[in-house]
Each structure stands twice: as structure tokens, then as C-alpha cells.
């Protein structure tokens, strides 16, 4: 087949598998993203049944490009769900919960890497710690909504902490990838170099937010004067892609820019479009995300080679990373300020890694040190297993914890 014929057939298979997997996951009370990931694992491991016709899904360059674009759209969506104002309004508890929820898993992930992968580069240990800092609050928010607890103090603390957690996690990712890039180019990473990377990431985030808040209303006001159809969607995507390119240009991950772009934009910035009856940007972006984001999750699952778990140490690494991921987030309970609040539920609500952990793990596949891939198939598969377990265990544990606290409250 021609390249385009292969691509469109692959997309047909991926989309059908993603939706079937998502449906089955929802039927058993799990988030659809978990079903999409498992569907990818099944497609990528059909060779175990004697059929290897879909092994190319792991390495196809066109699918990889679409998956990368899906990640950017996903982080743009995540940013659109929050605003700079909401970040400024979150309480002390949310800040402490987020910070402890980043510091604890980072230290434990680094320790697990140093213990079980002593021959690996220190950058592998650091990257494992960075990957464990992520939190997917979408899973927790869904459970809280199903239980009618979205207006509780615990829910407000978790959702507020998730916004800060995203920012802190992306800054850590920027620092780690910057260190690895410097090492790959033959340079040494000093404290001054780490400080420079941290300053670069901070300046970009703060600068893009300040500039975006000032410029975006004016840019979208100008765009509203155009009479062509689809202007709001085109302007929003262009805004997202430019911020992503700018982040990449200065040495940060493109998803940092996509998140910042979404965080800047608010409904009031495109009120002129709403005034003439058009839908909001988050509604317009949804169909595009429904197409591209499942490609990312299925391709990520397909890259997970189940055969590596029979190799010595891989299963132990997956179990250890999972325990570190769960235990590290329990430190969040110490950050809850005030009496009468269910600290255990807050800590459990921060456990799931979901799509954010998968994004971090996939970035590891693109990094290298001294010409060697930073994350090999064993480590990547262990990280995916950690994401699956933390995603599955959170709804059950959170329901138990909240039901346990309800009679007392």
C-alpha cells in the first residue's frame, strides 16, 4: 500500500479500537482513557498470538506525528479548563498539597531508579522521579462528580492543587529535559546550569501568561472582524501552536507552551464571537481532540511490549514504581490545612497518573544521552504499568474513603 493508504487504514483501526476500549472501560466504572490505553496494548501485542501485522504501530513516523499533535491539543484543553485567576485564588492547602505531591514522588522515584537500576545513568533516575510527579485530576474529578462531592472542601483542595501540580510538574519536566539535552551535547550540568534552566522555564511561563493575558483579548478582537467561518477555532489553534513552537524554540517541551496558551485564554477574550452566536473555544476544540487524543493513547499502549515483563527485574521495577507513586502522594495529606477536612481522601485523590504520566513517559522515549535512548522498552513498560494501576485503584479507593468519612461529616 502507499503511505497514505497505510495511514488511513491505521487510523481506522486505532479509532475503532479506542472507542470500543473506552466503552468497555466505562461499563466497568473506569475512565475511558484507560480503555484506550489497554486497546493499544492489545493491538501492539497481537504478535503474541501469532499475528504481527500491526507491530508497525509502535514505530510508524506518521502516527507518531499525529500522536504528538494529540498531546499538544490535550494539554491545550487542560489549560482551557483553568484560568490564571483560578490559580491565584487557590488556597494555602492546595499549594501545600501540590508541592508535597510533587516532592514526595520525585524523591521516591529517584530512589527506586537508583536502587533497581544502579547501572543506568543518573539522568534515568531523575527522569523516573519527574514522571512520578504527574497527577491526572480528570479521573478524580469524575469520581467526585459521580458521588456528588464536587462542592466539598476536599474537592476544592484537590482541584486547586491539580492546577498547581500541573505547573510544577511541567517546570520539573523542563528542568530534567534541559539537563539531559545538555548532557547529550557533551556538556556538564552544574548547579548554575540547573538554575538557568529553571529560570528559563519560569520566565517563559510567567512571561507567556502575562503577555498572553494582555495580548489575547486584542488578538481575538481583531480576529472577530473576519467574516470567514471557523475563525475562532483557527485563531485558538494558531495561538496554541505558536506558544508550543515558542516553548520548543527556547528549549522547553512544546506541551509547556500548549498548556500556557490554554491557561491564558478565557471566555471573555472571545466574547465578540459568542455575541454572534458561535460556540466557545473549548466546545470547538472537542471534535479535534476526540480524533487526535485517542491516537496518542492507543499508540502509547502499542509501544508497551508485554514480553519485557518476563525479563529479570522488569516486574519488580513496575511494582516498585507503583508503590512509590502511591506512597509519594500520601504526603499530600500533610498539606491539608484546617480542621474537619478528610486528609486521606485528598491524598488518594492525587494518586492517578493517567494521561499526564503517559505524556511524561513518551517524552522519555524521545530523549537520549551519549547517543543512547534515555528510556528503554523495559523502563517504558514499567512506567505504563504504573500508570494503569494508579488509574484503576484511585476510583475504588476514593469511593471507599469518601463513604468512610460521610457518616462522620
N, C-alpha and C positions, 0 to 999 in steps of 0.2 A: 504494500500500500504506500501511497505518497505520505509525506509528513503530516499534511493537514488531515488526511483521512484517518491516520492513526490517532491524531489528537482528538478529533471529534468523536471517534468511537470510544476513546479512553474517557472522555468527559461524560459520555452517555452512561458508561459502566459506573463511573465514580458517583455521579449524581443519583442514580437509582440505588446504588449500594448505601449511600449516605442517608437517603430518606427512609429506606427500609430499616437500616440500623437505628436511626433516630426514632422511628416509630416504635420499634421493639423496646428500646430503652425507656421511652416514656410510658409504655404499657406496664413496665415493672417498677415504675416510680423513680427512674433515673433521668438525668438531663440528656437531651438529645445529642449533645456534643460527645458524650461517652459512647453512644451507639455509632456515631460517625467514625470515631477512632477505632472501635472494635471492628467495624466493617472494613476499614483499611487494613487492619492486622490480618483479617481473614483473606482479603484479596492478595496481600503481599506474601502470604504463606501457603498459597494453594499448591506450591511445589511439593509440599509435604505429602500431598495426596497423589502426586504423580503428574500434576498439570502445572507446568511452569510458564504458561503463555502470558501471564500478567506480571512476571518478575520485573519487566522494564519500567513498571510504575515507580519503582524506587529511584531510578536514575534518569528518567526522561527529562530533558532540559526544558521543553515547553511546559510540561506540567509543573516543574519546579518554579518556573517564572510565574505561572498563574497562582501557585500556592503562595509565593512571596507577595504577590499583589493582594491576595486574600488576607494575609496577615496585616498589611498596611490598612486595608479597609476595615478590618476588625478593630484595630487599635484606634482608628478614627471614630468608629462607632462608640467605643468605650469612652473616649474623650467627650463625645457629644452628650453622653448621659450625665455628665457632671459639668460644673462651671467653676470658674475661678472664685466666684463669690461663695460657692459651697465649700470650697477648700479653705477659705478664710474663716468660715463660720463654724467649722467643726471644733468640738470641744477639746479640752485637755486630755480626756480619756482616749479619744480617737487618736490623737497624736502619740500618746504613750503606747497604746495598743499596737499601732502600726510600727513604731520604731522597735519595740521589743520583738514584734513578729517578724521583723527583718533581721535583727541582730542575732537572735537565737538560732534560727535555721541556718544562717550563714556560717556561724561558728561550728555548728554540729555537722553540716555538710562538708566543710573543710576538714574536720576531724575524721569523718568517715572515709574521705578520699585519702588522707594521709595514712590511715590505718590499713585499709584494704587495697590501696593502690600505691604502695611505697615506691615502686619503680617508675611511676608516672611523674610527669613534670608537675612542679608546684602550681603551675597555671591550671592544670586539670583539677587539682584540689580546690583552688579558688573558684573555678567555674562551677563546680558542683555546689559549693556554698551559695553562689549567686543564684543558681537555678532554684534552690530550695526556698529562696526568699519570696517567691511569687505567691500571690493569692488570687483565686478566681471567685470573686464575690457574687457573680451571677448565680451560681449554684446555691449559695447560702440565701440569697435574696428570694429565690424561688421557694425554698422551704419555708422561710419566714412568711411569705405571702400566703402559701397554702394553709399555714397554721393561724393566719390572722394576727400575726405578731409584728407586722411591719412598722407599727406606730409605737412599739415598746422602746424603752431606753436601750435595751441590748441591741435591738435592730439599728437604732440610730448610731450607736457607737461602732458597730461592725461596718455599716455602710460608709460612715465618715472615715473610719480607719482604712477602708479599702481604697479610697481615693488617694490618701497619703501613701499607702503601701505601694500603689502603682507608681507614683512619682519616685519614691525612694528606691524601689526595685529597678526602675529604668536608669536611675543615676548610677546605681551599683553596676548594672549591666554595661553602661557606658564606660565606667572606670575599668572594669575587667577586660572588655574587648579592646580598650585602648592600650592596656598593659600588654595584652597578648600580641596586638599588632606591632607594638614597639619591639617586643622580644623576637617576633618573626622577621623583623628587618635587621636583626643583628645587634640592636641596641640593648642597653641595660635599663631596667626600670628602677628609678630611685624614688625616695620619698618626694623629692621635688617634682619628678615626673608624674607621680600619682596625684600630687596636689594640682598640677597643671591640668590633668585630665578632669579632675573633679571640678576645677574652676571653669573649664570649657563646658562641661555638661550643665553646671549651674547657670552660667551666663547664658547659654543657649535657651534653657527652659525659662528662666526669668525674663530674658530679653525677648524671646518669641511671644511669651504671654503678654508682656507689656505692649510690645509693638502690635501684636495681633488685636488686643483689645482696642487700641487706638485706630488701627487701620481697617479692620474688618467691617465695621459699620459703614465706612466711607466706600470701601470697595464694593460691597454688596448693594449699596445705594446706587452707585454708578451702574452696576450690572442690571439692576431692576429697570433701567431705562431701555434696555434692549428688548425688542419685541419678539425675538425668536422663541420657540418653545424649548423647554428644558434648560433654561438659563441658570436657574438656581442650582440644579444638580451639577451642571458643568462647572459653575463657579465654586461650589463646595469641594468638588473633587480636585479642581485645579489648586485650590487653597491647600488641601491636604497633601497633594503630590509635591507642591513647591516646598512646603515645610519638611517633608520627608527627604527631598533632594538636598535641602539646606543642611539637615542633620547629617546626612551621609557625606556631604562636601567637607564638613569640619571634623569628620572622623567619628561620628556617633552612629548608632544603629538607626536606619530610616524609620523604624517604628516609634522612636522617641519623638521625631518630628510629627508623625501622624497623630500621636496621642496629644501633643501640644496643640496641633491645629484644631482637633475636636474640642479640646478643653476651652479654647478661646471663643469658639462660636456659640452664640446664644440665639434663641428665637427672635429676640428684639433686633438682632443685626439684619435680619432679612424680613422685617415687618412689612416692607413695601410689597414683597411677593405675596405674603399672607393676605394683605389688604385687597389683592385682586383675585383671591380665592384659590391660590396654589397651596399644595400641601407643604408641611415643614420638611426641613432637610433630612432629619432622621427617618422620616417616612419614605422619602425619595431614595435614600441610600439602601433601604432594606432589601429591595429585589436584587441589587448588585451584590450585597453581602450574602444573600441566600444562594447565589450562584458561586461566588469565589471562595467564601469561607469554608464550606464543606470540602472543597478541593484540598485546602490546606490540611484539614483534619484527616481525610482519607489517605492522602499521600504520606502524612506523618505516620499513620498507622501502618501503611505498607512498608515503610522503612524499618519497621521493627521485625527483626529476624528471630523468630521463636527458637530456632535451632541453637542460638548462642546461650540459652539458659541451661543447656546441658553441659556447657563448658565449666571447668572448675572456677568457683568464686563468683560467677555472674549472679546466680540466685541469691547468694549471701549478700552481694552488693545491693541488689534490688531491695531485699528485706531491710538491710541496714539504713539505706537512704529513706525508705518509707517510714521507719521508726523515728529517724532523725527529723523528717518533715513534720510528723505528728507531734513529737515531743517539743520541737522548737517553737511551734505555735502556741503551746500551752503556757509559755511565758507571757503571752498576751494578757492572761488573767491578772497578772501583777500590775498592769497598766490601767485597770478599771478604777476610776476614782469615784467615791460616793458610796453610801450605804444602801442596801436593799437591791443591788443590781446583781444579776446572775453572772458571775465571772466565768464560770465553767462554760456556759453557753456562748459567751463572747469568744473564748479561746477555741472552742470547737468550730464556731462559725468561720474562723480564719484558716482552717485546715486545708480546704480543697485547692489544688493547684490548677486543675482544668486547663483551659486554653492558654493561660499565661505561662504555665510551666512548659507546655509543649512548644510555645514560641521560643522560650529560652533554650530548650534542648535542641531545637532545629538550628538556632544560630550557632550552637557549638559545632554542628556538622560543617559549617562554612569556615570555621577558624582553623588555623594551623600554626605550629611552632617549629621552626627549623625545618620547614618543608614537610612535616608530618601532621596529619589531622589531629586536632586537639581532642576530639571526642570520637572514639572508635565505636564499632557496632555494639560491643558489649556494654559500654557505658551508656550509650544512647538507649538501648533496650531496657536497661535497668531504670533509667530516668522515666521512660514511658510507663513502665510497670508501677513506679511510684505515683505517677500522675493518675493512673487508673484506680489504684487502691484508695488514695486520698479523696478522689472524686466520689467513689462508691460509698465509702464509710461515713462521709460527712452527713448526708441527709438522715441516715438511720440514727447516728449519734446525736444529731441536733434535735431531732424529734423526741428522743428519749430525754435529753437534758431539759428541754423546754417543758415537756409534760411533767417532769420531776419537780420543776420549780413552780408550775402553775398553781397547785393547791396552796402552797405557802404564800404566794403572792395574792 
